[in-house]
Structures are given as C-alpha cells and as structure tokens.
Amino acid sequence: MSENLKPRVNFETAKTRLGDRLFFGSTSGAALFAFAIVALILFFLGLRAWPALQSQGLSFIYGSTWSAADGTYQIMPMLVGSIVVATIGLIISTPLSIAVAFFLVFVANARVAKIGGLMIDLLAALPSILIGFWGATVFTPVAAGWAQVLHDHFGFIPLFQNSGPSFTRSPFIAGWILAIMMAPIITSVAREVMSRVDKELINAAHALGGTTFSTLRRVVLPTSRGGILGGILLALGRGLGETIAILYTLNLIFKVNVLRPLENRGGSVASMIAAKFGEADSAEIHALMAAGLVLFVMTLLVNVIATGIVQRAERKMAS
C-alpha cells in the first residue's frame, strides 16, 4: 500500500477522546459512589431501627412518651419541635437574607459586595458548636429580654404567652440561633439567582420611575422566586438536622409545643439523639436509630425538593 493511501490517525483527537472517556467515567463513578453512600446509610439506619419500629409501630411517630424504663419510645414532641424551631428560623432569616442578597447584587459597589460575600461565606463556614456556645453564653440573655418584652406587651395573644418564670432555652431563642445558621445559605442562593436577572429589566424598571423596593418586589423577586424558594428549602434541611446549637439553647421536654414558642419546653430530634445516645442501652439505641432514620428521610426529601426547584428555576432563567 502506498504511503499516501495509508489511513492517517489523529493522535491528538484520540487522546482527547480517551481523556473524555476517563473524565466522564470518573465523574459518573463519583456520582454513583455518592448515591451508594446515601443508600448504605439509609440501609444501615433501617437495619438498626427495625427492632424499635417493629415493637412501637406507628405510635413511634405520633406518640409523646419516651421512657427507657417502660420500653416506650415515641418522638412526636421532638419531631414537632424540629419543625417549629426550623420554621421560626426561616421566618427570621428569609427576609433578612433576601435583603442582604439584593443589596450585594444591585446596591453595593464591587468592593463592598466582594467583602460582604466573603463575610457571608465565613459565617456559613463557622462550626455549629461555636455558634451554640455563643448562643448559650452571649445571645440567650439578650433574646430572653426580647421574649420578655413580647410577653409583657403582647401576652394577650397565645403565641406570646409564657406561663413559666424563665424565658431562656425556648424555641424562640433556638429559632434565632438557627436563623443565624440558615441566613448564609439563603443569601448565597438568592445572590446567585438574583445576579442572573436581566439587567435590562432592572434598568427599565428604574427608567419607568420604579423605586428600589418596587423593583425588588415587582421585578427581581418574581423572576428569581423559584431559586430563592429552593435556597429556603435547603436552609430548612440544614435547620431540621442541626444538633449541637439546639442542644445548648433548648430544653428537651417531651411535650408538644407548637403555639408557645416563648416557653422553655420543646426539643428536636437531632439534639435528643445527641443528648441520649451516650447513656442509652441497646433497646434505646435502636429507638434513637429509628429517630435518626425518620429525620434522615425527612431531610432527604426536603433537599431533593429544593434541588429540583433550583434546577427548574435555572432552566427558566437560561431560556
């Protein structure tokens, strides 16, 4: 065969294709590994929790008694407490986070926005145990004073009533601590989504005489509400699973407390597990594993929903 008739091989293209195959293979393996880890955790929790779930039945979810002496393990007060505290945290952190994100994206100059973004990221990186220590020693007396003011001026409303002498270690204070931990998550997601809003829409709103607040309300929020909602749900997942900070700032009392956030009773599933695991016998450990399983599934569902909402919002903004 003549030299000119021999097939020529593009070695650069071959190398690129091999590299692509290796890259996609490694990333696919990493993704499958992550799914495998989640599945193994779920399998392990289910295996260890099965004896408690089998003995307690559905009362494990809706009952209100936790007694190692009687062998009765039920988590409704802690489950409700987790939701109540996380909801209080969201009510406090959501408007604050949206305002901060709007300021960093549309109001602040580049230098201030960069410094503000770094501070938000630094706050998100703080260990929860440090925030818990700060909340228990520094913030609790201040927040207890706020709770006292609410009780004195609005005590005729059941939501602000407190039948006890103390305003410390309440869902109200724990909600503030969670708000500090949730705010960086919501702010980061909201800042990213708001930065993708078409600047021409903002300029058009200002050209038509819109104020900063009206632009936020009528242009920015409607355009980016899907992504912001996803960030809120991601923060909710963080709040539901928070342990140490809640353990330091909220009493673990097995009574359902929904409408009295100023009273020092409540709890959360994660903090209960941390508080009881060290001295639990084998039966109670199975019950704690079952509580962890319920919390894991609930948090996983929240994060899956949040991820779906964020991806859907990104597709809409891209189109």
Stockholm file with secondary structure:
# STOCKHOLM 1.0

chainA/1-319         MSENLKPRVNFETAKTRLGDRLFFGSTSGAALFAFAIVALILFFLGLRAWPALQSQGLSFIYGSTWSAADGTYQIMPMLVGSIVVATIGLIISTPLSIAVAFFLVFVANARVAKIGGLMIDLLAALPSILIGFWGATVFTPVAAGWAQVLHDHFGFIPLFQNSGPSFTRSPFIAGWILAIMMAPIITSVAREVMSRVDKELINAAHALGGTTFSTLRRVVLPTSRGGILGGILLALGRGLGETIAILYTLNLIFKVNVLRPLENRGGSVASMIAAKFGEADSAEIHALMAAGLVLFVMTLLVNVIATGIVQRAERKMAS
#=GR chainA/1-319 SS CCGGGSCCCCHHHHHHHHHHHHHHHHHHHHHHHHHHHHHHHHHHHHHHHHHHHHHHTTHHHHCCCEETTTTEECCHHHHHHHHHHHHHHHHHHHHHHHHHHHIIIIISCHHHHHHHHHHHHHHHHSCHHHHHHHIIIIIHHHHHHHHHHHHHHHTTSGGGCCCSSCCSSSHHHHHHHHHHHHHHHHHHHHHHHHTTSCHHHHHHHHHTTCCHHHHIIIIIHHHHHHHHHHHHHHHHHHHHHCCHHHHHHSCCCSSCCSSCTTSSCCCCHHHHHHHHGGGCCHHHHHHHHHHHHHHHHHHHHHHHHHHHHHHHHHHHHHC
#=GC SS_cons         CCGGGSCCCCHHHHHHHHHHHHHHHHHHHHHHHHHHHHHHHHHHHHHHHHHHHHHHTTHHHHCCCEETTTTEECCHHHHHHHHHHHHHHHHHHHHHHHHHHHIIIIISCHHHHHHHHHHHHHHHHSCHHHHHHHIIIIIHHHHHHHHHHHHHHHTTSGGGCCCSSCCSSSHHHHHHHHHHHHHHHHHHHHHHHHTTSCHHHHHHHHHTTCCHHHHIIIIIHHHHHHHHHHHHHHHHHHHHHCCHHHHHHSCCCSSCCSSCTTSSCCCCHHHHHHHHGGGCCHHHHHHHHHHHHHHHHHHHHHHHHHHHHHHHHHHHHHC
//
